[in-house]
Amino acid sequence: MIIEEKLSESIRKLPPSLQQELLDFVEFLLIRAERREMGEWTDFSITSAMQGMEDEEPIYTLDDLKVVFR
């Protein structure tokens, strides 16, 4: 029996209140997975955009700052 069938069978055995709770949890997991995927793409995008910049000379120095925070 595949996972989807086992889940479906188990869900049918739950009372409606617990089915709702399970649905809420599944929706939470989907949102979390989506955010993780977006975070991975964001990290990849920033890494790709910054690639090679670590060897560049800085354009500005501390003397160029108008306000210094300490």
BARORO-138170 format. One line per 2 residues: number of its first residue (from 1); for each residue z, y, x of N, C-alpha, C. Coordinates in Angstrom, 3 decimals. Layout:
BEGIN
NUM> Z/Y/X/Z/Y/X/Z/Y/X | ...
This chain:
BEGIN
1> 0.000/-1.185/0.848/0.000/0.000/0.000/0.000/1.248/0.893 | -0.862/2.195/0.590/-0.934/3.406/1.405/0.175/4.384/1.012
3> 0.386/5.332/1.875/1.495/6.284/1.692/1.398/7.021/0.364 | 0.202/7.501/0.011/0.054/8.256/-1.236/0.471/7.420/-2.446
5> 0.126/6.137/-2.439/0.500/5.270/-3.555/2.012/5.065/-3.604 | 2.617/4.882/-2.441/4.074/4.711/-2.395/4.777/5.968/-2.885
7> 4.283/7.127/-2.451/4.871/8.385/-2.905/4.743/8.538/-4.408 | 3.551/8.296/-4.905/3.308/8.442/-6.332/4.219/7.527/-7.145
9> 4.348/6.291/-6.715/5.204/5.328/-7.398/6.668/5.782/-7.366 | 7.110/6.259/-6.222/8.500/6.709/-6.087/8.764/7.962/-6.911
11> 7.814/8.866/-6.938/7.984/10.113/-7.688/8.121/9.834/-9.173 | 7.333/8.909/-9.687/7.407/8.556/-11.116/8.793/8.046/-11.509
13> 9.511/7.472/-10.566/10.833/6.924/-10.849/11.918/7.998/-10.889 | 11.620/9.172/-10.360/12.610/10.252/-10.319/12.697/10.971/-11.657
15> 13.880/11.496/-11.980/13.980/12.347/-13.181/13.230/13.662/-12.938 | 12.799/14.323/-14.006/12.010/15.558/-13.859/12.647/16.620/-12.965
17> 13.952/16.769/-13.015/14.601/17.801/-12.186/14.416/17.505/-10.696 | 14.498/16.237/-10.334/14.295/15.873/-8.927/12.821/15.910/-8.555
19> 11.943/15.662/-9.504/10.517/15.808/-9.236/10.196/17.269/-8.894 | 10.827/18.182/-9.637/10.625/19.614/-9.366/11.167/19.980/-7.987
21> 12.325/19.458/-7.662/12.922/19.716/-6.354/12.019/19.189/-5.238 | 11.461/18.020/-5.454/10.544/17.441/-4.470/9.290/18.296/-4.326
23> 8.758/18.771/-5.440/7.582/19.645/-5.399/7.889/20.917/-4.617 | 9.049/21.511/-4.856/9.455/22.707/-4.113/9.509/22.425/-2.614
25> 10.033/21.273/-2.253/10.145/20.913/-0.835/8.767/20.699/-0.219 | 7.880/20.051/-0.947/6.519/19.824/-0.449/5.811/21.169/-0.236
27> 5.970/22.091/-1.167/5.363/23.416/-1.016/5.937/24.144/0.195 | 7.234/24.003/0.422/7.861/24.583/1.610/7.242/23.997/2.881
29> 7.063/22.675/2.918/6.476/22.026/4.090/5.047/22.504/4.335 | 4.290/22.693/3.269/2.914/23.176/3.414/2.875/24.589/3.998
31> 3.757/25.444/3.519/3.821/26.815/4.032/4.228/26.801/5.501 | 5.223/25.984/5.847/5.673/25.897/7.234/4.564/25.390/8.151
33> 3.825/24.394/7.704/2.726/23.854/8.505/1.640/24.902/8.703 | 1.354/25.664/7.654/0.341/26.716/7.744/0.766/27.799/8.735
35> 2.026/28.189/8.683/2.532/29.217/9.606/2.488/28.737/11.051 | 2.834/27.470/11.262/2.774/26.920/12.626/1.352/26.927/13.150
37> 0.414/26.534/12.293/-0.986/26.506/12.706/-1.470/27.919/13.040 | -1.093/28.884/12.195/-1.482/30.275/12.462/-0.860/30.764/13.761
39> 0.395/30.391/14.012/1.063/30.784/15.253/0.368/30.205/16.469 | -0.074/28.952/16.365/-0.781/28.325/17.479/-2.096/29.038/17.738
41> -2.822/29.405/16.667/-4.078/30.128/16.845/-3.834/31.520/17.421 | -2.765/32.164/16.986/-2.449/33.493/17.513/-2.141/33.408/19.001
43> -1.321/32.433/19.396/-1.002/32.255/20.811/-2.265/31.980/21.620 | -3.137/31.117/21.093/-4.380/30.785/21.776/-5.258/32.022/21.911
45> -5.345/32.802/20.840/-6.181/33.996/20.835/-5.687/35.018/21.859 | -4.385/35.247/21.885/-3.818/36.207/22.836/-4.016/35.712/24.264
47> -3.783/34.429/24.486/-3.970/33.856/25.817/-5.414/34.008/26.264 | -6.338/33.733/25.364/-7.761/33.847/25.699/-8.141/35.296/25.997
49> -7.629/36.223/25.198/-7.958/37.632/25.381/-7.387/38.179/26.687 | -6.224/37.680/27.089/-5.557/38.195/28.284/-5.967/37.460/29.563
51> -6.776/36.421/29.419/-7.135/35.595/30.562/-7.782/36.446/31.659 | -7.269/36.324/32.855/-7.802/37.040/34.003/-7.184/38.409/34.228
53> -6.430/38.924/33.264/-5.863/40.262/33.395/-4.685/40.312/34.359 | -4.084/39.141/34.640/-2.923/39.145/35.521/-3.272/39.586/36.940
55> -4.554/39.520/37.311/-4.980/39.916/38.652/-5.412/41.379/38.728 | -5.495/42.052/37.586/-5.933/43.442/37.566/-4.820/44.370/38.037
57> -5.220/45.442/38.669/-4.270/46.473/39.090/-3.845/47.263/37.856 | -2.570/47.642/37.769/-2.121/48.424/36.613/-2.776/49.805/36.594
59> -3.097/50.276/35.409/-3.719/51.592/35.247/-2.659/52.686/35.322 | -1.489/52.403/34.775/-0.415/53.387/34.711/0.770/52.930/35.550
61> 1.569/53.903/35.980/2.787/53.609/36.730/3.975/54.150/35.943 | 5.177/53.926/36.452/6.360/54.473/35.794/6.349/56.002/35.791
63> 5.693/56.601/36.761/5.612/58.064/36.816/4.814/58.637/35.657 | 3.960/57.825/35.042/3.149/58.283/33.915/3.931/58.328/32.608
65> 5.103/57.710/32.570/5.907/57.705/31.349/6.539/59.061/31.109 | 6.519/59.508/29.858/7.151/60.771/29.521/8.630/60.565/29.222
67> 8.993/59.403/28.680/10.384/59.092/28.352/10.697/57.740/28.992 | 11.821/57.683/29.687/12.249/56.443/30.313/13.473/55.949/29.563
69> 13.422/54.714/29.105/14.555/54.105/28.395/15.317/53.228/29.372 | 16.608/53.422/29.414/17.441/52.611/30.308/18.620/52.091/29.588
